[in-house]
Amino acid sequence: MRKWIFMALVAGASLAHAQTSPAKQELVTRLLKLQQASIEDLARSIVERPALKLMQAAGATLQTQVPPDKREAAAKAVDAELRKYVDEAAPILAERALKIAPQAYGAQIEQKFSEDELKQLVAWLESPVNKKFQQQLPEIQGAFTQKLVAEAGPLLDSRVQVLQAKVQASLGIAAPAAGASAPKGPRPPAKAASK
């Protein structure tokens, strides 16, 4: 009985996959090609996450546990190690992401979009307007981020200082002396490590 159930499931899965037209499969392939840069960027951001957490932890440790005269050298050494990690790991994960994209990413797209929708999506992604929009987006987002931080940063500074004091108290770390340089509120994001 199990053998028949298994054969029916395999036949059903094969039939469902066979129902996809070659034209639809070609559209999914084109879409994946058009999305290659964003897939690689996603892989890089996954690699950068632990590096950013380590950088934040190292920054706190530098300020509280490393003598002031050794902080700059230690910070440079940590930064070099983090950059090396990102530069080595990002291409590895990007290659893996591109390899599994057709099965994972492509299969989802094929399932969730009709052939007509895929035609429209590919046409939009290949359009000159979209290409111009994508080229201009970093500059637009950068200007927006600067304005937001300039206007909202002062609103958050006191909250960040209170949070820092509470975190330090929770960790049993003495608060910096009055007049000591404490981290300010939000800042514009640092540029990602060079590729």
TIPABA-366316 format. One record per residue (C-alpha): residue number from 1; residue in three letters; x, y, z. Coordinates in nm, 4 decimals, padded with zeros to 6 digits, m for minus. Layout:
<resi = NUM; resn = ALA; u = X; v = Y; w = Z>
...
This chain:
<resi = 1; resn = MET; u = 00.0000; v = 00.0000; w = 00.0000>
<resi = 2; resn = ARG; u = 00.2818; v = 00.2409; w = 00.0915>
<resi = 3; resn = LYS; u = 00.4459; v = 00.1746; w = m00.2423>
<resi = 4; resn = TRP; u = 00.1295; v = 00.2861; w = m00.4257>
<resi = 5; resn = ILE; u = 00.0960; v = 00.6006; w = m00.2154>
<resi = 6; resn = PHE; u = 00.4598; v = 00.6886; w = m00.2794>
<resi = 7; resn = MET; u = 00.4213; v = 00.6285; w = m00.6534>
<resi = 8; resn = ALA; u = 00.1083; v = 00.8447; w = m00.6606>
<resi = 9; resn = LEU; u = 00.2916; v = 01.1292; w = m00.4822>
<resi = 10; resn = VAL; u = 00.5868; v = 01.1079; w = m00.7212>
<resi = 11; resn = ALA; u = 00.3544; v = 01.0997; w = m01.0221>
<resi = 12; resn = GLY; u = 00.1598; v = 01.3992; w = m00.8868>
<resi = 13; resn = ALA; u = 00.4781; v = 01.5979; w = m00.8286>
<resi = 14; resn = SER; u = 00.6075; v = 01.5114; w = m01.1746>
<resi = 15; resn = LEU; u = 00.2752; v = 01.6083; w = m01.3323>
<resi = 16; resn = ALA; u = 00.2712; v = 01.9421; w = m01.1460>
<resi = 17; resn = HIS; u = 00.6243; v = 02.0192; w = m01.2610>
<resi = 18; resn = ALA; u = 00.5456; v = 01.9116; w = m01.6151>
<resi = 19; resn = GLN; u = 00.2564; v = 02.1589; w = m01.6283>
<resi = 20; resn = THR; u = 00.5020; v = 02.4478; w = m01.6335>
<resi = 21; resn = SER; u = 00.5537; v = 02.5615; w = m01.9886>
<resi = 22; resn = PRO; u = 00.9007; v = 02.6048; w = m02.1369>
<resi = 23; resn = ALA; u = 00.8105; v = 02.9709; w = m02.1936>
<resi = 24; resn = LYS; u = 00.7381; v = 03.0172; w = m01.8222>
<resi = 25; resn = GLN; u = 01.0604; v = 02.8403; w = m01.7280>
<resi = 26; resn = GLU; u = 01.2510; v = 03.0725; w = m01.9641>
<resi = 27; resn = LEU; u = 01.0893; v = 03.3766; w = m01.7993>
<resi = 28; resn = VAL; u = 01.1923; v = 03.2509; w = m01.4546>
<resi = 29; resn = THR; u = 01.5481; v = 03.2022; w = m01.5822>
<resi = 30; resn = ARG; u = 01.5527; v = 03.5577; w = m01.7219>
<resi = 31; resn = LEU; u = 01.4128; v = 03.6917; w = m01.3964>
<resi = 32; resn = LEU; u = 01.6811; v = 03.5129; w = m01.1966>
<resi = 33; resn = LYS; u = 01.9475; v = 03.6569; w = m01.4267>
<resi = 34; resn = LEU; u = 01.8023; v = 04.0054; w = m01.3758>
<resi = 35; resn = GLN; u = 01.8006; v = 03.9498; w = m00.9991>
<resi = 36; resn = GLN; u = 02.1565; v = 03.8170; w = m00.9831>
<resi = 37; resn = ALA; u = 02.2981; v = 04.1352; w = m00.8276>
<resi = 38; resn = SER; u = 02.0307; v = 04.1442; w = m00.5572>
<resi = 39; resn = ILE; u = 02.0886; v = 03.7741; w = m00.4801>
<resi = 40; resn = GLU; u = 02.4609; v = 03.8450; w = m00.4454>
<resi = 41; resn = ASP; u = 02.3850; v = 04.1506; w = m00.2270>
<resi = 42; resn = LEU; u = 02.1605; v = 03.9388; w = m00.0054>
<resi = 43; resn = ALA; u = 02.4378; v = 03.6820; w = 00.0342>
<resi = 44; resn = ARG; u = 02.6845; v = 03.9590; w = 00.1229>
<resi = 45; resn = SER; u = 02.4472; v = 04.1052; w = 00.3826>
<resi = 46; resn = ILE; u = 02.4142; v = 03.7602; w = 00.5422>
<resi = 47; resn = VAL; u = 02.7942; v = 03.7411; w = 00.5642>
<resi = 48; resn = GLU; u = 02.8176; v = 04.0951; w = 00.7051>
<resi = 49; resn = ARG; u = 02.5640; v = 04.0408; w = 00.9875>
<resi = 50; resn = PRO; u = 02.7939; v = 03.8541; w = 01.2252>
<resi = 51; resn = ALA; u = 03.0805; v = 04.0870; w = 01.1343>
<resi = 52; resn = LEU; u = 02.8705; v = 04.3895; w = 01.2295>
<resi = 53; resn = LYS; u = 02.7729; v = 04.2286; w = 01.5601>
<resi = 54; resn = LEU; u = 03.1352; v = 04.1484; w = 01.6322>
<resi = 55; resn = MET; u = 03.2358; v = 04.5025; w = 01.5395>
<resi = 56; resn = GLN; u = 02.9797; v = 04.6459; w = 01.7816>
<resi = 57; resn = ALA; u = 03.0915; v = 04.4146; w = 02.0603>
<resi = 58; resn = ALA; u = 03.4563; v = 04.4934; w = 01.9875>
<resi = 59; resn = GLY; u = 03.3816; v = 04.8651; w = 01.9960>
<resi = 60; resn = ALA; u = 03.2296; v = 04.8359; w = 02.3407>
<resi = 61; resn = THR; u = 03.5201; v = 04.6224; w = 02.4603>
<resi = 62; resn = LEU; u = 03.7727; v = 04.8673; w = 02.3186>
<resi = 63; resn = GLN; u = 03.6169; v = 05.1528; w = 02.5108>
<resi = 64; resn = THR; u = 03.5920; v = 04.9686; w = 02.8408>
<resi = 65; resn = GLN; u = 03.8723; v = 04.7139; w = 02.8543>
<resi = 66; resn = VAL; u = 04.1575; v = 04.8289; w = 02.6276>
<resi = 67; resn = PRO; u = 04.3973; v = 05.0974; w = 02.7498>
<resi = 68; resn = PRO; u = 04.3470; v = 05.4264; w = 02.5614>
<resi = 69; resn = ASP; u = 04.6974; v = 05.4220; w = 02.4130>
<resi = 70; resn = LYS; u = 04.6326; v = 05.0804; w = 02.2504>
<resi = 71; resn = ARG; u = 04.2786; v = 05.1384; w = 02.1250>
<resi = 72; resn = GLU; u = 04.3633; v = 05.2717; w = 01.7796>
<resi = 73; resn = ALA; u = 04.5969; v = 04.9838; w = 01.6955>
<resi = 74; resn = ALA; u = 04.3506; v = 04.7286; w = 01.8327>
<resi = 75; resn = ALA; u = 04.0645; v = 04.8869; w = 01.6381>
<resi = 76; resn = LYS; u = 04.2675; v = 04.8731; w = 01.3151>
<resi = 77; resn = ALA; u = 04.3548; v = 04.5072; w = 01.3764>
<resi = 78; resn = VAL; u = 03.9898; v = 04.4167; w = 01.4434>
<resi = 79; resn = ASP; u = 03.8768; v = 04.6110; w = 01.1369>
<resi = 80; resn = ALA; u = 04.1344; v = 04.4321; w = 00.9192>
<resi = 81; resn = GLU; u = 04.0190; v = 04.0901; w = 01.0429>
<resi = 82; resn = LEU; u = 03.6524; v = 04.1747; w = 00.9864>
<resi = 83; resn = ARG; u = 03.7205; v = 04.3015; w = 00.6339>
<resi = 84; resn = LYS; u = 03.9251; v = 03.9908; w = 00.5559>
<resi = 85; resn = TYR; u = 03.6399; v = 03.7691; w = 00.6756>
<resi = 86; resn = VAL; u = 03.3820; v = 03.9558; w = 00.4638>
<resi = 87; resn = ASP; u = 03.6068; v = 03.9660; w = 00.1575>
<resi = 88; resn = GLU; u = 03.6721; v = 03.5909; w = 00.1812>
<resi = 89; resn = ALA; u = 03.3262; v = 03.4700; w = 00.2842>
<resi = 90; resn = ALA; u = 03.1042; v = 03.6919; w = 00.0660>
<resi = 91; resn = PRO; u = 03.2097; v = 03.5400; w = m00.2688>
<resi = 92; resn = ILE; u = 03.1677; v = 03.1889; w = m00.1280>
<resi = 93; resn = LEU; u = 02.8129; v = 03.2555; w = m00.0101>
<resi = 94; resn = ALA; u = 02.7252; v = 03.4481; w = m00.3278>
<resi = 95; resn = GLU; u = 02.8381; v = 03.1533; w = m00.5397>
<resi = 96; resn = ARG; u = 02.6273; v = 02.9164; w = m00.3292>
<resi = 97; resn = ALA; u = 02.3280; v = 03.1520; w = m00.3450>
<resi = 98; resn = LEU; u = 02.3447; v = 03.1682; w = m00.7238>
<resi = 99; resn = LYS; u = 02.3760; v = 02.7917; w = m00.7408>
<resi = 100; resn = ILE; u = 02.0635; v = 02.7221; w = m00.5340>
<resi = 101; resn = ALA; u = 01.8610; v = 03.0161; w = m00.6658>
<resi = 102; resn = PRO; u = 01.6949; v = 02.8232; w = m00.9514>
<resi = 103; resn = GLN; u = 01.5631; v = 02.5531; w = m00.7178>
<resi = 104; resn = ALA; u = 01.4725; v = 02.7711; w = m00.4207>
<resi = 105; resn = TYR; u = 01.4094; v = 03.1229; w = m00.5511>
<resi = 106; resn = GLY; u = 01.3055; v = 03.0234; w = m00.9020>
<resi = 107; resn = ALA; u = 01.0672; v = 02.7508; w = m00.7865>
<resi = 108; resn = GLN; u = 00.8855; v = 02.9982; w = m00.5609>
<resi = 109; resn = ILE; u = 00.8558; v = 03.2523; w = m00.8407>
<resi = 110; resn = GLU; u = 00.7326; v = 02.9875; w = m01.0821>
<resi = 111; resn = GLN; u = 00.4705; v = 02.8775; w = m00.8325>
<resi = 112; resn = LYS; u = 00.3472; v = 03.2221; w = m00.7268>
<resi = 113; resn = PHE; u = 00.3399; v = 03.4051; w = m01.0616>
<resi = 114; resn = SER; u = 00.1535; v = 03.3306; w = m01.3808>
<resi = 115; resn = GLU; u = 00.3287; v = 03.3394; w = m01.7159>
<resi = 116; resn = ASP; u = 00.1632; v = 03.6719; w = m01.7959>
<resi = 117; resn = GLU; u = 00.2737; v = 03.8217; w = m01.4641>
<resi = 118; resn = LEU; u = 00.6278; v = 03.7026; w = m01.5267>
<resi = 119; resn = LYS; u = 00.6252; v = 03.8660; w = m01.8710>
<resi = 120; resn = GLN; u = 00.5209; v = 04.1960; w = m01.7122>
<resi = 121; resn = LEU; u = 00.7777; v = 04.1645; w = m01.4344>
<resi = 122; resn = VAL; u = 01.0629; v = 04.0858; w = m01.6727>
<resi = 123; resn = ALA; u = 00.9557; v = 04.3724; w = m01.9011>
<resi = 124; resn = TRP; u = 00.9615; v = 04.6119; w = m01.6042>
<resi = 125; resn = LEU; u = 01.3003; v = 04.4911; w = m01.4790>
<resi = 126; resn = GLU; u = 01.4495; v = 04.5234; w = m01.8284>
<resi = 127; resn = SER; u = 01.2936; v = 04.8652; w = m01.8883>
<resi = 128; resn = PRO; u = 01.5122; v = 05.1763; w = m01.9157>
<resi = 129; resn = VAL; u = 01.3019; v = 05.3466; w = m01.6469>
<resi = 130; resn = ASN; u = 01.3711; v = 05.0705; w = m01.3954>
<resi = 131; resn = LYS; u = 01.7410; v = 05.0686; w = m01.4823>
<resi = 132; resn = LYS; u = 01.7580; v = 05.4447; w = m01.4287>
<resi = 133; resn = PHE; u = 01.5658; v = 05.4114; w = m01.1019>
<resi = 134; resn = GLN; u = 01.8073; v = 05.1436; w = m00.9758>
<resi = 135; resn = GLN; u = 02.1083; v = 05.3571; w = m01.0702>
<resi = 136; resn = GLN; u = 01.9689; v = 05.6633; w = m00.8923>
<resi = 137; resn = LEU; u = 01.8395; v = 05.4787; w = m00.5843>
<resi = 138; resn = PRO; u = 02.1650; v = 05.4753; w = m00.3797>
<resi = 139; resn = GLU; u = 02.2026; v = 05.8527; w = m00.4168>
<resi = 140; resn = ILE; u = 01.8353; v = 05.9103; w = m00.3332>
<resi = 141; resn = GLN; u = 01.8525; v = 05.6822; w = m00.0298>
<resi = 142; resn = GLY; u = 02.1806; v = 05.8398; w = 00.0837>
<resi = 143; resn = ALA; u = 02.0356; v = 06.1903; w = 00.0766>
<resi = 144; resn = PHE; u = 01.7224; v = 06.0695; w = 00.2555>
<resi = 145; resn = THR; u = 01.9281; v = 05.8920; w = 00.5236>
<resi = 146; resn = GLN; u = 02.1404; v = 06.2021; w = 00.5875>
<resi = 147; resn = LYS; u = 01.8333; v = 06.4231; w = 00.6226>
<resi = 148; resn = LEU; u = 01.6575; v = 06.1727; w = 00.8483>
<resi = 149; resn = VAL; u = 01.9586; v = 06.1345; w = 01.0762>
<resi = 150; resn = ALA; u = 02.0161; v = 06.5120; w = 01.0842>
<resi = 151; resn = GLU; u = 01.6554; v = 06.5738; w = 01.1878>
<resi = 152; resn = ALA; u = 01.5836; v = 06.2681; w = 01.4009>
<resi = 153; resn = GLY; u = 01.9281; v = 06.2071; w = 01.5513>
<resi = 154; resn = PRO; u = 01.8958; v = 06.4773; w = 01.8190>
<resi = 155; resn = LEU; u = 01.5554; v = 06.3365; w = 01.9123>
<resi = 156; resn = LEU; u = 01.7175; v = 06.0015; w = 01.9852>
<resi = 157; resn = ASP; u = 02.0465; v = 06.1114; w = 02.1489>
<resi = 158; resn = SER; u = 01.9078; v = 06.1274; w = 02.5031>
<resi = 159; resn = ARG; u = 01.7298; v = 05.7949; w = 02.4586>
<resi = 160; resn = VAL; u = 02.0496; v = 05.6334; w = 02.3309>
<resi = 161; resn = GLN; u = 02.2417; v = 05.7679; w = 02.6307>
<resi = 162; resn = VAL; u = 01.9783; v = 05.6323; w = 02.8720>
<resi = 163; resn = LEU; u = 01.9843; v = 05.2972; w = 02.6923>
<resi = 164; resn = GLN; u = 02.3635; v = 05.2863; w = 02.7060>
<resi = 165; resn = ALA; u = 02.3606; v = 05.3554; w = 03.0803>
<resi = 166; resn = LYS; u = 02.0998; v = 05.0813; w = 03.1382>
<resi = 167; resn = VAL; u = 02.2937; v = 04.8299; w = 02.9286>
<resi = 168; resn = GLN; u = 02.6151; v = 04.9137; w = 03.1124>
<resi = 169; resn = ALA; u = 02.4358; v = 04.8794; w = 03.4462>
<resi = 170; resn = SER; u = 02.2924; v = 04.5439; w = 03.3379>
<resi = 171; resn = LEU; u = 02.6419; v = 04.4280; w = 03.2438>
<resi = 172; resn = GLY; u = 02.7919; v = 04.5641; w = 03.5661>
<resi = 173; resn = ILE; u = 03.0145; v = 04.8048; w = 03.3744>
<resi = 174; resn = ALA; u = 03.0889; v = 05.1438; w = 03.5241>
<resi = 175; resn = ALA; u = 02.9445; v = 05.4347; w = 03.3296>
<resi = 176; resn = PRO; u = 03.2005; v = 05.6598; w = 03.1595>
<resi = 177; resn = ALA; u = 03.3102; v = 05.9604; w = 03.3615>
<resi = 178; resn = ALA; u = 03.1276; v = 06.2858; w = 03.2997>
<resi = 179; resn = GLY; u = 03.2776; v = 06.4598; w = 03.0029>
<resi = 180; resn = ALA; u = 03.4049; v = 06.1324; w = 02.8593>
<resi = 181; resn = SER; u = 03.3131; v = 06.0722; w = 02.5028>
<resi = 182; resn = ALA; u = 02.9971; v = 05.8605; w = 02.4852>
<resi = 183; resn = PRO; u = 02.8525; v = 05.7319; w = 02.1614>
<resi = 184; resn = LYS; u = 02.5952; v = 05.9608; w = 02.0079>
<resi = 185; resn = GLY; u = 02.2643; v = 05.8640; w = 01.8546>
<resi = 186; resn = PRO; u = 02.2103; v = 05.7214; w = 01.5122>
<resi = 187; resn = ARG; u = 02.4604; v = 05.8004; w = 01.2441>
<resi = 188; resn = PRO; u = 02.4468; v = 05.7501; w = 00.8707>
<resi = 189; resn = PRO; u = 02.5369; v = 05.3909; w = 00.7890>
<resi = 190; resn = ALA; u = 02.9023; v = 05.3278; w = 00.7209>
<resi = 191; resn = LYS; u = 02.9905; v = 05.2217; w = 00.3719>
<resi = 192; resn = ALA; u = 03.0107; v = 04.8469; w = 00.3328>
<resi = 193; resn = ALA; u = 03.3518; v = 04.6879; w = 00.3108>
<resi = 194; resn = SER; u = 03.4893; v = 04.7157; w = m00.0374>
<resi = 195; resn = LYS; u = 03.4332; v = 04.4212; w = m00.2660>
